């Protein structure tokens, strides 16, 4: 009963949410699009000619923003465990990022063009068990960081969603060893009560 009430309250808040309404009005697939728009504008992350990898892409809000900013010049490769409806200018790979065969497919798609930017909004399926959810969330962030440090162009950037909690400080230290500068971002479209924040690694070290 309590879960039903909570779900109903969430749905009401979601329907009335400014960014949900805005996404419908402007044709974005999710309210999350505005998180990337704000960060990309502030930190000048996106521009024509870039190669961008979007991890945890479905339903495609971030890929939409990236493709728009690239203006048909460049490459966006999106990956998710869930299916995603096609988007102009976006190559989609469906699969588990943790599986070697999917990672190999992503690397093959990149070919000779290492990414200039990796963006990751990946989240595990939430079980409601805080310790377990945090561990799984950090594991996905670590996979994304490992990929970025291996694949990014020298000087490339990495944006990742993390949740503050166990493992966060260790992850932040690991990012700082791989990038010239690491900053935290909490975009306006991020719900205030959520412990999610975005870490942005600027200038991958050669």
C-alpha positions as CSV (number, residue, x, y, z in Angstrom):
1,X,0.0,0.0,0.0
2,X,2.8,2.4,1.0
3,X,4.6,1.6,-2.3
4,X,1.4,2.4,-4.3
5,X,1.0,5.7,-2.5
6,X,4.7,6.6,-3.2
7,X,4.4,5.6,-6.9
8,X,1.2,7.7,-7.2
9,X,3.0,10.7,-5.6
10,X,6.0,10.3,-7.9
11,X,3.8,10.1,-10.9
12,X,1.9,13.3,-9.9
13,X,5.2,15.1,-9.4
14,X,6.6,13.8,-12.7
15,X,3.5,14.8,-14.7
16,X,3.6,18.3,-13.2
17,X,7.4,18.6,-13.5
18,X,8.6,21.7,-15.4
19,X,11.3,19.8,-17.3
20,X,8.9,17.0,-18.3
21,X,6.5,19.6,-19.7
22,X,9.4,21.4,-21.4
23,X,10.6,18.1,-23.0
24,X,7.2,17.4,-24.4
25,X,7.0,20.9,-25.8
26,X,10.4,20.9,-27.4
27,X,10.4,17.3,-28.6
28,X,13.0,15.8,-26.3
29,X,12.7,12.2,-25.3
30,X,13.4,12.8,-21.6
31,X,13.7,15.6,-19.1
32,X,17.4,14.4,-18.7
33,X,18.1,16.2,-22.0
34,X,18.1,19.5,-20.1
35,X,20.9,18.2,-17.7
36,X,23.2,17.7,-20.7
37,X,22.1,21.0,-22.3
38,X,23.0,23.0,-19.2
39,X,26.4,21.2,-18.6
40,X,27.4,21.3,-22.2
41,X,26.7,25.0,-22.5
42,X,28.6,25.8,-19.3
43,X,31.6,23.7,-20.1
44,X,31.5,23.9,-23.9
45,X,31.5,20.2,-24.3
46,X,29.8,19.7,-27.7
47,X,30.5,21.0,-31.2
48,X,30.5,20.0,-34.9
49,X,33.0,17.3,-36.0
50,X,33.2,15.5,-32.6
51,X,32.9,11.8,-31.9
52,X,30.6,11.2,-28.9
53,X,29.8,8.0,-27.1
54,X,26.6,8.0,-25.0
55,X,26.4,5.2,-22.4
56,X,23.1,4.3,-20.9
57,X,21.5,6.2,-23.7
58,X,17.8,5.1,-23.7
59,X,15.3,6.6,-24.3
60,X,17.7,9.0,-26.1
61,X,17.5,12.4,-24.6
62,X,21.3,12.9,-24.3
63,X,21.9,11.4,-27.8
64,X,19.3,13.9,-29.2
65,X,21.2,16.8,-27.7
66,X,24.6,15.6,-28.8
67,X,23.4,15.0,-32.4
68,X,21.8,18.5,-32.5
69,X,25.0,20.1,-31.3
70,X,27.1,18.2,-33.9
71,X,24.9,19.4,-36.6
72,X,25.4,16.4,-38.9
73,X,29.2,16.8,-38.7
74,X,30.6,14.1,-36.5
75,X,29.5,10.9,-34.9
76,X,27.3,9.9,-32.0
77,X,27.3,6.3,-30.8
78,X,24.7,5.4,-28.3
79,X,24.6,2.2,-26.2
80,X,22.0,0.8,-23.8
81,X,20.7,-2.5,-22.4
82,X,17.2,-1.3,-23.4
83,X,16.0,-0.7,-26.9
84,X,16.0,2.8,-28.3
85,X,13.9,4.2,-31.2
86,X,16.2,5.4,-34.0
87,X,17.5,8.9,-34.0
88,X,18.9,10.8,-37.0
89,X,22.7,11.0,-36.8
90,X,22.9,8.4,-34.0
91,X,24.3,4.9,-34.3
92,X,22.7,2.6,-31.6
93,X,24.1,-0.5,-30.1
94,X,21.9,-2.6,-27.8
95,X,23.6,-4.6,-25.2
96,X,25.2,-4.8,-21.7
97,X,28.2,-2.5,-21.5
98,X,29.7,-4.9,-19.0
99,X,30.0,-7.7,-21.7
100,X,33.2,-8.0,-23.7
101,X,31.3,-8.7,-27.0
102,X,29.3,-5.5,-26.7
103,X,32.4,-3.5,-25.8
104,X,34.2,-5.0,-28.8
105,X,31.2,-3.9,-31.0
106,X,31.4,-0.4,-29.7
107,X,35.2,-0.2,-30.3
108,X,34.6,-1.6,-33.8
109,X,32.0,1.1,-34.5
110,X,34.5,3.8,-33.3
111,X,37.1,2.5,-35.8
112,X,39.9,4.9,-36.3
113,X,38.1,7.8,-34.6
114,X,38.6,7.8,-30.8
115,X,35.9,9.7,-29.0
116,X,36.3,13.3,-28.0
117,X,33.6,13.0,-25.4
118,X,32.1,10.1,-23.4
119,X,28.8,10.8,-21.6
120,X,27.3,8.3,-19.2
121,X,23.9,8.6,-17.6
122,X,23.9,4.9,-16.7
123,X,21.9,3.7,-13.7
124,X,21.3,0.2,-12.4
125,X,17.7,-1.1,-12.0
126,X,16.9,0.2,-8.5
127,X,16.2,-2.5,-6.0
128,X,15.5,-0.2,-3.0
129,X,18.3,-1.8,-1.1
130,X,20.6,1.2,-0.7
131,X,23.9,-0.5,-0.2
132,X,23.4,-2.8,-3.2
133,X,22.1,0.0,-5.5
134,X,25.1,2.2,-4.6
135,X,27.6,-0.6,-5.3
136,X,26.0,-1.4,-8.7
137,X,25.8,2.3,-9.6
138,X,29.5,2.8,-8.8
139,X,30.4,-0.3,-10.7
140,X,28.8,1.2,-13.9
141,X,30.6,4.5,-13.3
142,X,33.9,2.6,-13.0
143,X,33.3,0.7,-16.2
144,X,32.6,4.0,-18.0
145,X,35.7,5.6,-16.5
146,X,37.9,2.6,-17.6
147,X,36.5,2.8,-21.1
148,X,37.1,6.6,-21.2
149,X,40.7,6.4,-20.0
150,X,41.4,3.7,-22.6
151,X,39.5,5.1,-25.6
152,X,39.3,8.9,-25.3
153,X,41.4,11.2,-27.4
154,X,44.2,12.9,-25.5
155,X,42.5,16.0,-24.1
156,X,39.1,14.5,-24.4
157,X,36.3,14.9,-21.8
158,X,34.2,12.5,-19.7
159,X,30.8,13.2,-18.0
160,X,29.4,10.7,-15.7
161,X,26.4,10.4,-13.3
162,X,27.3,9.2,-9.8
163,X,25.5,9.0,-6.5
164,X,27.1,10.3,-3.4
165,X,27.8,7.5,-0.9
166,X,30.1,4.5,-0.5
167,X,32.8,4.4,-3.1
168,X,32.3,8.0,-4.3
169,X,35.6,9.4,-2.9
170,X,37.6,6.6,-4.3
171,X,36.0,7.1,-7.7
172,X,36.7,10.8,-7.6
173,X,40.4,10.2,-6.8
174,X,40.6,7.7,-9.8
175,X,39.1,10.4,-12.1
176,X,41.6,13.0,-10.8
177,X,44.5,10.8,-11.8
178,X,43.2,10.5,-15.4
179,X,42.1,14.1,-16.2
180,X,43.7,17.5,-15.9
181,X,40.6,18.8,-14.0
182,X,37.6,17.2,-12.4
183,X,34.5,19.3,-11.5
184,X,31.1,18.5,-10.0
185,X,27.9,19.6,-11.7
186,X,24.3,19.5,-10.3
187,X,22.2,20.8,-13.2
188,X,18.9,22.5,-12.5
189,X,17.0,19.6,-14.1
190,X,18.5,17.2,-11.4
191,X,15.9,16.8,-8.7
192,X,17.0,18.5,-5.5
193,X,16.4,15.6,-3.2
194,X,18.3,13.2,-5.4
195,X,21.9,12.3,-4.3
196,X,22.9,12.2,-8.0
197,X,25.6,14.5,-9.2
198,X,27.6,14.6,-12.4
199,X,31.4,14.5,-12.4
200,X,33.1,16.0,-15.4
201,X,36.7,15.1,-16.3
202,X,38.2,17.7,-18.5
203,X,41.4,17.0,-20.5
204,X,42.2,13.4,-20.5
205,X,45.9,13.0,-19.8
206,X,48.0,11.5,-22.5
